[in-house]
Amino acid sequence: MKKVAFYTLGCKLNYSETSTIARKFEEKGYLKTEFTDTPDIFIINTCSVTENADKKCRKVVREARAISPDAYVAIIGCYAQLKPKEISEIPGVDAVLGASEKFRLIELLDGFVRPTKAEVFNSEIGEVKNFNTSYSMFDRTRTFLKVQDGCDYSCAFCTIPLARGSSRSDSVENIVKSAYEIAKTDVKEIVLTGVNTGDFGLQNGERKERFFDLIKALDEVDGIERFRISSIEPNLLHDEIIQFVSHSKRFVPHFHIPLQSGSNKILKLMRRRYLRELYVARVDKIKSLMPQACIGVDVIVGFPGETREDFLETYKFLNELNISYLHVFTYSERDNTLAASMPDSVPMNERHDRSRMLHILSDKKRRVFYESNLEGEFSVLFENDIEDGMMHGFTENYVRVAAKYDPVLINELKKVRLISISEKGTVLVDEVDSFVLEHH
């Protein structure tokens, strides 16, 4: 029985796909093992959103070779689709499989016999039409369920349409079926994920269903306590979706909404499909219906043409917005994107300075959000996340909670009252119904 290990770089979508591919191996009689347990085969699922992700791929290959010098090493994922030749020349790589081929790698690699030269299986991205149902099963608490793939948008900074192809989706019927399969396990929460999740419904190039249809159907799935929407574009987060979540049985009040810039000038340069005024309207709508809702924001600093004044406009916009935390990305040039050839590049040290400022702002926003929830009662789903004798979990509105470790509470939903925020972020408490927020 050959042993196979997996390593995933990048987004939640990649994790859902890695998990599905791993199950295919197990169905064929392979033994899934840890990366360090001298595997016979390594499958490395890559990301290519930033330059750093490319470097990480090279490092993981080196580590794999050090652990098992004779093992078979296959690279899949976005980086593999974008730069197959470059990856095939990395010492130690045996095979590179693109977006269309990764789900057929057991068939294509035929026994995993190491070749004398790296093999490349890579179709043109325009040929990638199939949707492959995927969901993660890495832990028993939460599952990432892929509902959509690819993107028809053409944002100036993004390589994802080149790496994953055009927008396409599973059907509501199939996704509901997957949700019921997941419900048979111990999983309590499903996170809906995709490249452009709100664009759900395109099948064979035609709009067959809507994201709203999907969440209404999933809300009726017994056996799953919570559904969480991983990320949704502001122009696709329609009022009917917000209103539905506000009175839903299972969808939690947590929205992650990409912004990228608080400057309309920069949003236009980025080729985003909205202006900041729309973003404000979405936040206001959410907070009017769900005052305790958590709102996360993606923002990019250092985009070409972003002056100091433009950045400060973004900072002021975010500072005044009723949001909960930020995911800050430092812009990095990517081949074959419009932004890579734009003038007025921002010096790297200035990009890092701006990133630090927004990270500090994010910490302040999260603290304010946590404080606004004190004395409130929430349900916490406790995870197998143990550190220094403390266990952790998340409320429905994505507040991270710490409590004294109790194995009985793992993967259980418990009603709690949030009483205080510790300076260190970890507090020992005795009462089952009284927990302390963790400032994280």
C-alpha positions in Angstrom: 0.0 0.0 0.0 1.6 3.3 -1.1 1.5 6.2 1.2 0.5 9.6 -0.1 0.8 13.0 1.6 -0.8 16.3 0.7 0.2 19.9 1.2 -2.1 22.8 0.4 -1.1 26.4 -0.2 -3.6 29.3 -0.6 -7.4 29.6 -0.2 -10.2 27.6 1.3 -11.2 26.5 -2.2 -7.8 24.8 -2.5 -8.4 23.0 0.8 -11.8 21.7 -0.3 -10.2 20.3 -3.6 -7.2 18.8 -1.8 -9.5 16.9 0.5 -11.6 15.6 -2.3 -8.6 14.4 -4.3 -7.3 12.7 -1.1 -10.5 10.8 -0.8 -10.1 9.6 -4.4 -6.7 8.2 -3.4 -8.1 6.4 -0.4 -10.9 4.9 -2.5 -8.1 3.5 -4.8 -6.4 1.8 -1.8 -3.7 4.4 -1.1 -2.9 5.3 2.5 -3.1 9.0 3.3 -0.3 10.0 5.7 1.4 13.0 7.2 3.9 15.0 5.2 6.7 14.0 7.5 5.9 10.3 7.5 8.1 9.3 4.5 5.4 9.2 1.9 5.8 7.5 -1.5 3.8 10.2 -3.2 3.6 14.0 -2.4 0.7 16.0 -3.9 1.3 19.8 -3.6 -1.7 22.0 -4.3 -0.4 25.5 -5.1 -1.6 29.1 -5.1 -0.3 31.9 -7.2 -2.0 35.0 -5.8 1.3 36.5 -4.6 4.9 36.1 -5.4 5.5 34.6 -2.0 3.1 31.7 -2.8 5.4 30.7 -5.7 8.4 30.7 -3.4 6.6 28.6 -0.9 5.9 26.0 -3.6 9.6 25.7 -4.3 10.4 25.4 -0.6 7.8 22.6 0.0 9.3 20.6 -2.9 12.7 20.9 -1.3 11.3 19.7 2.0 9.5 16.8 0.4 12.7 15.7 -1.3 14.6 15.9 2.0 12.0 13.7 3.7 11.6 11.1 1.0 14.3 11.4 -1.7 12.8 8.7 -3.9 9.1 9.8 -3.6 7.0 10.9 -6.5 6.2 14.7 -6.4 3.2 16.1 -8.3 2.3 19.8 -8.4 -1.3 20.9 -9.0 -3.3 24.1 -8.5 -3.2 27.7 -9.8 0.6 28.0 -10.0 0.6 24.7 -12.0 -1.9 26.1 -14.5 -0.2 29.4 -14.9 3.5 28.4 -15.1 3.7 24.6 -15.9 7.1 24.8 -17.7 8.6 26.9 -14.9 7.5 24.3 -12.3 8.6 21.4 -14.3 12.1 22.8 -14.1 12.1 22.9 -10.3 14.6 20.1 -9.2 12.6 17.2 -7.7 9.3 17.8 -9.5 8.0 14.7 -11.3 4.7 16.0 -12.7 2.7 19.2 -13.2 -1.1 19.1 -13.7 -3.3 22.0 -14.7 -6.8 23.0 -13.7 -8.5 20.5 -16.0 -6.2 17.6 -15.1 -5.8 17.7 -11.3 -8.9 15.7 -10.6 -7.7 12.9 -13.0 -4.2 12.7 -11.6 -4.5 9.0 -10.4 -5.5 8.0 -14.0 -3.0 10.3 -15.7 0.1 9.4 -13.6 -0.5 5.6 -13.8 1.1 4.1 -10.8 3.3 7.0 -9.9 6.6 5.8 -11.4 9.1 8.5 -11.4 10.0 9.7 -15.0 13.5 10.8 -16.1 12.1 14.2 -16.9 9.1 16.0 -15.3 5.8 15.4 -17.2 3.4 18.2 -17.9 -0.4 17.7 -18.2 -1.9 21.1 -18.9 -4.8 22.2 -21.1 -5.4 25.7 -22.2 -7.5 27.5 -19.6 -10.2 28.2 -22.2 -10.8 24.4 -22.5 -11.6 24.1 -18.7 -15.4 23.8 -18.6 -16.1 21.1 -16.0 -17.2 21.7 -12.4 -15.8 19.2 -9.9 -17.7 18.9 -6.7 -15.4 19.3 -3.7 -15.6 19.6 0.1 -13.0 19.4 2.8 -13.1 16.8 5.6 -9.9 17.8 7.4 -11.6 18.2 10.8 -14.9 17.3 12.2 -16.0 20.8 13.2 -16.1 22.7 9.9 -16.2 21.8 6.2 -15.4 24.0 3.2 -18.0 23.2 0.5 -17.1 24.4 -3.1 -20.2 25.8 -4.8 -18.6 27.8 -7.7 -15.3 27.9 -9.6 -13.6 30.3 -12.0 -14.4 34.0 -12.7 -15.6 36.1 -15.6 -14.4 39.4 -14.0 -11.3 41.0 -15.3 -9.8 42.8 -12.3 -6.5 44.4 -13.2 -4.4 42.7 -10.5 -5.8 39.2 -10.6 -4.6 36.0 -12.3 -7.4 33.7 -11.1 -9.4 33.8 -14.4 -6.2 32.6 -16.1 -5.6 29.9 -13.5 -9.2 28.6 -13.0 -11.0 29.6 -16.1 -14.5 31.0 -16.6 -17.2 31.1 -14.0 -19.1 27.9 -13.5 -21.1 26.2 -10.8 -22.6 23.1 -9.4 -26.4 22.8 -9.3 -28.5 23.6 -6.2 -29.6 19.9 -6.2 -26.1 18.5 -6.2 -24.9 21.0 -3.5 -27.8 20.1 -1.2 -27.0 16.4 -1.8 -23.4 17.1 -0.7 -24.6 19.0 2.4 -26.7 16.0 3.4 -23.6 13.8 2.9 -21.6 16.1 5.2 -24.5 16.1 7.7 -24.0 12.3 8.2 -20.6 13.1 9.7 -19.8 15.0 12.9 -19.5 18.3 11.1 -21.6 21.1 12.5 -20.7 24.0 10.2 -20.4 24.3 6.4 -18.5 27.3 4.8 -19.6 28.0 1.2 -16.6 28.8 -0.9 -15.8 29.6 -4.5 -13.7 32.0 -6.6 -16.6 34.4 -7.1 -19.2 32.8 -4.8 -22.0 35.3 -5.5 -21.8 34.5 -9.2 -23.2 31.0 -8.5 -25.6 29.7 -11.0 -23.7 29.5 -14.3 -23.8 26.1 -15.9 -22.5 25.5 -19.5 -22.3 29.3 -19.9 -26.0 29.9 -19.0 -27.5 31.4 -15.9 -29.5 28.5 -14.5 -29.9 29.4 -10.9 -29.0 32.1 -8.4 -27.0 32.3 -5.2 -30.2 33.3 -3.4 -31.8 30.0 -4.6 -28.9 28.1 -3.1 -28.9 29.6 0.3 -32.7 29.2 0.6 -32.4 25.5 -0.2 -29.4 24.9 2.2 -31.3 26.6 5.0 -33.6 23.6 5.0 -30.8 21.0 5.4 -31.2 19.2 8.7 -28.1 18.0 10.5 -26.0 21.1 9.8 -26.2 23.7 12.5 -24.5 26.6 10.7 -23.8 27.8 7.2 -21.2 30.6 6.7 -20.6 32.5 3.4 -16.8 32.7 2.9 -16.6 35.8 0.7 -19.0 37.6 -1.6 -18.5 40.6 -3.9 -20.3 43.7 -2.8 -22.1 44.1 -6.2 -23.4 40.5 -5.8 -24.5 40.8 -2.2 -28.0 41.9 -2.9 -30.5 43.1 -0.3 -32.6 39.9 -0.6 -29.5 37.9 0.5 -28.9 40.2 3.5 -32.5 40.2 4.5 -32.6 36.4 4.2 -29.6 35.9 6.4 -31.1 38.2 9.0 -33.9 35.8 9.7 -32.3 32.5 8.6 -32.4 29.4 10.6 -28.8 28.3 9.8 -26.9 31.1 8.0 -24.9 33.1 10.5 -24.5 36.9 10.6 -20.9 37.0 9.2 -20.1 38.5 5.9 -16.6 38.8 4.3 -16.9 41.4 1.5 -13.9 42.3 -0.6 -13.3 46.1 -0.9 -9.7 46.4 -2.2 -9.6 50.2 -2.0 -11.5 53.0 -0.4 -10.6 55.3 -3.3 -13.0 55.4 -6.3 -10.0 56.4 -8.4 -8.1 53.3 -7.5 -11.2 51.1 -7.7 -11.6 52.2 -11.3 -7.9 51.5 -12.1 -8.4 48.0 -10.6 -11.4 47.5 -12.8 -13.7 46.6 -9.9 -17.4 46.5 -10.6 -18.6 49.0 -7.9 -17.6 52.2 -6.2 -17.2 52.9 -2.5 -20.7 54.3 -2.2 -22.2 50.9 -3.0 -19.9 49.3 -0.3 -21.2 51.7 2.3 -24.8 50.9 1.4 -24.1 47.2 1.9 -22.5 47.7 5.3 -25.3 50.0 6.4 -28.0 47.4 5.2 -26.3 44.6 7.2 -25.9 46.6 10.3 -29.5 47.9 10.2 -30.8 44.4 10.2 -28.1 42.6 12.2 -26.3 45.1 14.5 -24.0 42.4 15.9 -23.0 41.0 12.5 -19.3 40.6 11.8 -18.1 42.2 8.6 -14.6 41.3 7.3 -12.9 43.3 4.5 -10.2 42.5 1.9 -8.0 45.5 1.0 -5.0 45.8 -1.3 -2.3 48.4 -0.6 0.3 49.7 -3.0 -1.6 49.2 -6.2 0.0 51.1 -9.2 -1.0 54.7 -9.1 -2.0 54.7 -5.5 -0.6 58.0 -4.1 -0.1 58.7 -0.4 -3.3 60.7 -0.6 -5.2 57.8 -2.2 -4.1 55.5 0.6 -5.0 58.0 3.3 -8.5 58.2 1.7 -8.8 54.4 2.0 -7.5 54.5 5.6 -10.1 57.2 6.5 -12.9 55.4 4.7 -12.1 52.1 6.6 -11.6 53.9 9.9 -15.1 55.4 9.7 -16.8 52.2 8.4 -18.7 50.0 10.8 -16.6 46.9 10.0 -15.0 44.2 12.2 -11.6 43.3 10.8 -9.4 43.6 7.7 -7.5 41.1 5.5 -4.6 43.3 4.2 -2.8 42.3 1.0 0.4 44.0 -0.2 0.1 44.4 -4.0 2.6 42.2 -5.9 3.1 42.3 -9.7 1.7 39.2 -11.5 2.6 38.2 -15.0 -0.1 38.6 -17.7 -2.2 41.1 -15.7 -3.1 44.6 -16.7 -1.7 46.1 -13.5 1.8 44.7 -14.2 2.2 47.1 -17.0 0.7 50.1 -15.3 2.8 53.2 -14.6 3.5 54.8 -11.2 4.6 51.7 -9.3 4.6 52.2 -5.5 8.0 51.6 -3.9 8.1 48.3 -1.9 9.0 50.0 1.4 6.0 52.3 1.0 3.7 49.3 0.3 4.9 47.7 3.5 4.4 50.9 5.5 0.8 51.1 4.3 0.2 47.5 5.1 1.5 47.9 8.7 -0.9 50.9 9.2 -3.9 48.9 8.1 -2.9 45.9 10.2 -2.9 48.1 13.2 -6.3 49.5 12.2 -7.6 46.0 11.8 -6.5 45.2 15.4 -8.3 48.2 16.6 -11.5 47.4 14.6 -11.6 43.9 16.0 -11.1 45.1 19.5 -14.0 47.6 19.2 -16.2 44.9 17.6 -15.4 42.4 20.4 -16.2 45.1 23.0 -19.5 45.8 21.4 -20.5 42.1 22.0 -19.6 42.1 25.7 -22.5 40.9 28.0 -24.2 39.4 25.0 -25.3 35.8 24.7 -24.1 33.7 21.8 -23.5 30.1 20.7 -19.9 28.9 20.4 -18.8 26.0 18.3 -15.7 24.6 20.1 -12.9 23.3 17.9 -10.0 20.9 18.5 -7.8 24.0 18.8 -5.9 23.6 22.0 -3.1 26.0 23.2 -1.7 26.3 26.7 -4.5 24.3 28.2 -7.1 26.5 26.5 -9.7 25.5 23.9 -11.1 27.8 21.3 -14.2 28.3 19.2 -16.2 30.9 17.3 -19.5 32.5 18.0 -22.0 32.7 15.2 -20.8 36.2 14.5 -17.2 35.1 14.3 -15.9 36.2 17.7 -13.1 33.9 18.9 -13.6 32.6 22.3 -11.1 30.9 24.8 -12.1 28.6 27.6 -10.4 26.0 29.8 -10.0 22.8 27.9 -12.8 20.3 28.3 -12.8 17.3 25.8 -16.6 17.0 26.2 -17.1 20.4 24.6 -15.1 19.7 21.4 -17.4 20.0 18.4 -20.3 21.1 20.6 -22.4 24.2 20.3 -22.8 25.9 23.7 -24.7 29.0 24.7 -22.4 31.5 26.4 -22.3 35.0 27.8 -19.2 37.0 26.8 -17.9 38.8 29.9 -14.5 40.4 29.2 -11.5 40.6 27.0 -8.1 39.6 28.4 -4.9 41.5 27.6 -3.1 38.3 26.7 -6.1 36.9 24.8 -6.3 33.7 26.8 -8.3 33.5 30.1 -9.1 30.5 32.3 -12.7 30.3 33.3 -14.7 27.8 35.3 -18.3 28.3 34.4 -19.6 26.4 31.3 -22.0 29.2 30.4 -19.6 32.2 31.0 -16.6 32.6 28.6 -14.1 35.2 27.9 -13.4 36.8 24.5 -10.0 36.2 23.0 -8.5 39.2 21.4 -6.9 37.7 18.3 
